[in-house]
């Protein structure tokens, strides 16, 4: 079963990304992008973005609340 992932653009140059981990957990990250193609740029944020606090991550991605947030 593939792991879930989701992203949202907060601005043309700011993306937040939620990624499910292999241990049944998840985390969300935020990062600046060039704003040229979010369908590609979200991957860079998932790998190198700054981790969001649990409360903000759950607000932005309520569909992941059933998983443990990776601290």
Secondary structure, 3 states (H helix, E strand, C coil): CCCCEEEEEEECCEEEEEEECCCCEEEEEEEECCCCCHHHHHHHHHHHCEECCHHHHHHHCHHHCCCEECC
